[in-house]
Amino acid sequence: MNQSGSRAMAIAVLAVSALALPGCTTTGEVMRPGEQVQREEIVRTGVVENVRDVQIENTQPTTGAGSAIGAVVGGVAGSYVGQGRGSIVSSVIGAVLGSVAGQAAEQQGGRRHGVEIAIKLDDGRAISIVQAAGETFRPGDRVRIISDGITARVTR
């Protein structure tokens, strides 16, 4: 591979890394939506009966950025395969495959680890709440359930 080919490959690797890395960072802080600021919330208490791991899937539509970046990276990488018409064909194939891979990466990036927590409330009712993983809960733990009437979260 010549020097311009190496440069193009390095750019392709950087583009894919830029797409993947933002989902890998965390500060450890608990983020709250702006809608929860200065809003009264109901607090109930109970005991954890069961906890199981779940995958929380992003229900928001994809932006298409993964597909677009994948198509560019795949097209550039494919253009270095073959010569003449072979280079054009491999570039098109690379763009299509890159687009598919980029879209899959974007969709996978929308998934996150969560937990489903089954709780027996102090009033005798049983509830189940799915939330992003963070705090560790075990059967028998006393917990608080904080709710605004629509959403709820479990905490100690």
DRENFI-265660 format. One record per residue (C-alpha): residue number from 1; residue in one letter; x negated, y, z negated. Coordinates in nm, 4 decimals. Layout:
<atoms>
ATOM   n res        x        y        z
ATOM NUM   A        X        Y        Z
...
</atoms>
This chain:
<atoms>
ATOM   n res        x        y        z
ATOM   1   M   0.0000   0.0000   0.0000
ATOM   2   N  -0.1430   0.3389   0.0949
ATOM   3   Q  -0.1676   0.6423  -0.1364
ATOM   4   S   0.1685   0.7902  -0.0285
ATOM   5   G   0.3287   0.4492  -0.0834
ATOM   6   S   0.1858   0.4341  -0.4359
ATOM   7   R   0.3108   0.7850  -0.5029
ATOM   8   A   0.6604   0.6979  -0.3787
ATOM   9   M   0.6654   0.3848  -0.5932
ATOM  10   A   0.5586   0.5875  -0.8997
ATOM  11   I   0.8404   0.8359  -0.8321
ATOM  12   A   1.0860   0.5477  -0.8000
ATOM  13   V   0.9749   0.3995  -1.1336
ATOM  14   L   1.0048   0.7392  -1.3037
ATOM  15   A   1.3564   0.7903  -1.1628
ATOM  16   V   1.4740   0.4531  -1.2932
ATOM  17   S   1.3107   0.5213  -1.6323
ATOM  18   A   1.4817   0.8593  -1.6563
ATOM  19   L   1.8152   0.6847  -1.6034
ATOM  20   A   1.7528   0.4152  -1.8648
ATOM  21   L   1.5728   0.5926  -2.1503
ATOM  22   P   1.8399   0.8359  -2.2798
ATOM  23   G   2.0528   0.5425  -2.3977
ATOM  24   C   1.7615   0.4080  -2.6041
ATOM  25   T   1.7132   0.7036  -2.8385
ATOM  26   T   1.8768   0.7565  -3.1750
ATOM  27   T   1.8165   0.9931  -3.4642
ATOM  28   G   1.9932   0.7842  -3.7268
ATOM  29   E   2.2350   1.0696  -3.7973
ATOM  30   V   2.6070   1.0034  -3.7930
ATOM  31   M   2.7670   1.2138  -3.5221
ATOM  32   R   3.1190   1.3470  -3.5691
ATOM  33   P   3.3405   1.4792  -3.2900
ATOM  34   G   3.4048   1.8522  -3.3056
ATOM  35   E   3.7755   1.7783  -3.3497
ATOM  36   Q   3.7020   1.6431  -3.6999
ATOM  37   V   3.5660   1.9744  -3.8259
ATOM  38   Q   3.7921   2.1420  -4.0815
ATOM  39   R   4.0589   1.8740  -4.0501
ATOM  40   E   4.2157   1.6940  -4.3430
ATOM  41   E   4.1740   1.3193  -4.3295
ATOM  42   I   4.3471   1.0437  -4.5261
ATOM  43   V   4.1238   0.8219  -4.7395
ATOM  44   R   4.2350   0.4702  -4.8372
ATOM  45   T   4.0353   0.2027  -5.0141
ATOM  46   G   4.0137  -0.1726  -4.9829
ATOM  47   V   3.7953  -0.4811  -4.9718
ATOM  48   V   3.6246  -0.6259  -4.6619
ATOM  49   E   3.7590  -0.9717  -4.5791
ATOM  50   N   3.5680  -1.0431  -4.2575
ATOM  51   V   3.3157  -0.8803  -4.0235
ATOM  52   R   3.2297  -0.9851  -3.6692
ATOM  53   D   3.0073  -0.8409  -3.3982
ATOM  54   V   3.1734  -0.7024  -3.0851
ATOM  55   Q   3.0672  -0.5182  -2.7699
ATOM  56   I   3.2355  -0.1814  -2.7240
ATOM  57   E   3.2824  -0.1096  -2.3554
ATOM  58   N   3.2808   0.2454  -2.2238
ATOM  59   T   3.6280   0.3191  -2.0865
ATOM  60   Q   3.5177   0.6419  -1.9203
ATOM  61   P   3.4713   0.6244  -1.5431
ATOM  62   T   3.1123   0.6033  -1.4235
ATOM  63   T   2.9557   0.9188  -1.2821
ATOM  64   G   2.7977   0.7530  -0.9795
ATOM  65   A   2.4527   0.8765  -1.0817
ATOM  66   G   2.3231   0.5218  -1.1310
ATOM  67   S   2.4415   0.4209  -0.7857
ATOM  68   A   2.2944   0.7327  -0.6226
ATOM  69   I   1.9575   0.7065  -0.7961
ATOM  70   G   1.9435   0.3331  -0.7244
ATOM  71   A   2.0165   0.3957  -0.3543
ATOM  72   V   1.7367   0.6538  -0.3285
ATOM  73   V   1.4865   0.4349  -0.5137
ATOM  74   G   1.5845   0.1249  -0.3137
ATOM  75   G   1.5728   0.3139   0.0165
ATOM  76   V   1.2288   0.4583  -0.0558
ATOM  77   A   1.0940   0.1220  -0.1719
ATOM  78   G   1.2483  -0.0555   0.1284
ATOM  79   S   1.0965   0.1919   0.3740
ATOM  80   Y   0.7501   0.0577   0.2905
ATOM  81   V   0.8414  -0.2928   0.4056
ATOM  82   G   0.7826  -0.3695   0.7718
ATOM  83   Q   0.7161  -0.1345   1.0620
ATOM  84   G   0.9386   0.0401   1.3154
ATOM  85   R   1.2915  -0.1046   1.3197
ATOM  86   G   1.1959  -0.3524   1.0464
ATOM  87   S   1.1169  -0.0594   0.8208
ATOM  88   I   1.4563   0.0992   0.8963
ATOM  89   V   1.6428  -0.2252   0.8264
ATOM  90   S   1.4544  -0.2894   0.5023
ATOM  91   S   1.5162   0.0714   0.3975
ATOM  92   V   1.8930   0.0295   0.4479
ATOM  93   I   1.8936  -0.3047   0.2657
ATOM  94   G   1.6885  -0.1508  -0.0161
ATOM  95   A   1.9322   0.1402  -0.0442
ATOM  96   V   2.2342  -0.0922  -0.0642
ATOM  97   L   2.0724  -0.3235  -0.3189
ATOM  98   G   1.9438  -0.0250  -0.5187
ATOM  99   S   2.2903   0.1280  -0.5225
ATOM 100   V   2.4462  -0.1938  -0.6531
ATOM 101   A   2.1735  -0.2342  -0.9175
ATOM 102   G   2.2033   0.1313  -1.0218
ATOM 103   Q   2.5792   0.1040  -1.0618
ATOM 104   A   2.5407  -0.2124  -1.2717
ATOM 105   A   2.2804  -0.0388  -1.4906
ATOM 106   E   2.5094   0.2607  -1.5419
ATOM 107   Q   2.8013   0.0375  -1.6407
ATOM 108   Q   2.5843  -0.1697  -1.8754
ATOM 109   G   2.4546   0.1498  -2.0345
ATOM 110   G   2.8120   0.2333  -2.1330
ATOM 111   R   2.8332  -0.0689  -2.3620
ATOM 112   R   2.7282  -0.0524  -2.7222
ATOM 113   H   2.7122  -0.2805  -3.0208
ATOM 114   G   3.0030  -0.2598  -3.2633
ATOM 115   V   3.1729  -0.4409  -3.5484
ATOM 116   E   3.5300  -0.5426  -3.6162
ATOM 117   I   3.6019  -0.5109  -3.9875
ATOM 118   A   3.9045  -0.6868  -4.1405
ATOM 119   I   4.0087  -0.5146  -4.4631
ATOM 120   K   4.2631  -0.5913  -4.7361
ATOM 121   L   4.3872  -0.2529  -4.8547
ATOM 122   D   4.4496  -0.1907  -5.2238
ATOM 123   D   4.8246  -0.1665  -5.1483
ATOM 124   G   4.8174  -0.5269  -5.0153
ATOM 125   R   4.8328  -0.4505  -4.6418
ATOM 126   A   4.5720  -0.5951  -4.4066
ATOM 127   I   4.4092  -0.3869  -4.1310
ATOM 128   S   4.1317  -0.4315  -3.8777
ATOM 129   I   3.9094  -0.1524  -3.7437
ATOM 130   V   3.6546  -0.1682  -3.4598
ATOM 131   Q   3.3744   0.0856  -3.4789
ATOM 132   A   3.0192   0.1376  -3.3584
ATOM 133   A   2.7609  -0.0564  -3.5564
ATOM 134   G   2.5762   0.1449  -3.8148
ATOM 135   E   2.6483   0.0605  -4.1756
ATOM 136   T   2.6319  -0.3067  -4.2694
ATOM 137   F   2.9467  -0.4534  -4.4227
ATOM 138   R   2.9936  -0.7937  -4.5873
ATOM 139   P   3.3016  -0.9770  -4.7137
ATOM 140   G   3.3770  -0.8576  -5.0665
ATOM 141   D   3.2402  -0.5037  -5.0152
ATOM 142   R   3.4593  -0.2191  -5.1491
ATOM 143   V   3.5067   0.0329  -4.8687
ATOM 144   R   3.6836   0.3551  -4.7821
ATOM 145   I   3.8902   0.3901  -4.4662
ATOM 146   I   3.8978   0.7483  -4.3416
ATOM 147   S   4.1737   0.8237  -4.0923
ATOM 148   D   4.3234   1.1261  -3.9191
ATOM 149   G   4.6357   0.9332  -3.8236
ATOM 150   I   4.4960   0.8350  -3.4820
ATOM 151   T   4.1369   0.7254  -3.5339
ATOM 152   A   3.9817   0.5610  -3.8380
ATOM 153   R   3.6376   0.4648  -3.9590
ATOM 154   V   3.5102   0.2468  -4.2404
ATOM 155   T   3.2439   0.3665  -4.4827
ATOM 156   R   3.1248   0.2967  -4.8355
</atoms>
